[in-house]
Amino acid sequence: MNKAWALLRLASPQLPIGGYSYSQALEMAVEQGLVACPDSARRWIADQLLLNLARFEAPLLLAHCAAAGAGDWATLQSLAARQRASRETRELRQESRQMGYSLEQLLSGLPELDDAARALFAELHEPGLAVAWALAARAWQISPQDALAAWLWGWLENQLAVLMKTLPLGQQAAQRLTSQLLPVLDQAQQRASRLDPEHWGSAAFGLTLASMAHERQYSRLFRS
């Protein structure tokens, strides 16, 4: 079987986990005027990729996938607890919890999920998206690097979809942004892959403040 099918399945916006219900605070950044045009949108997304995701969330997700692939359940549980504790705001925690739950429900109904992964799901309290993503990669025999690439691609697509609904940004402009941001996406994956665990960490204060404000935004399209 072509391995690309599994990768496309994991990265697909049709994966029923609710990822496109969330803006990761980008909606509030638009509301506050921090993101107001394609150029400021490119800066916001590039900064999130290189200063935030590549420094913590992406290497942490990669480690989840490596542990799941190797069947190292103790390490995977430790990583899952670290990821859960890292959610700075209520909406970021709810996003990870809800998407993790939805992916767990999906995987639990599929024959590809093995008994060891099912047992781990049963032990975890509120599995987040990272551990569920790693177990999906294990079930569908996707390498850790490819699973990370799928996650980064899905994150970028989500951000562009948010912009098309809030700026608004047209589809052609979104594709131009994609061309500008693909090298940044690749750079983020490479940085995350090389980063030693003792150097994991980011201090994305702007994102945190925007997320906190988004929880109280009067009118919004995306969930908190």
Order of alpha helices (4+ residues) and beta strands (2+ residues): alpha-alpha-alpha-alpha-alpha-alpha-alpha-alpha-alpha-alpha-alpha
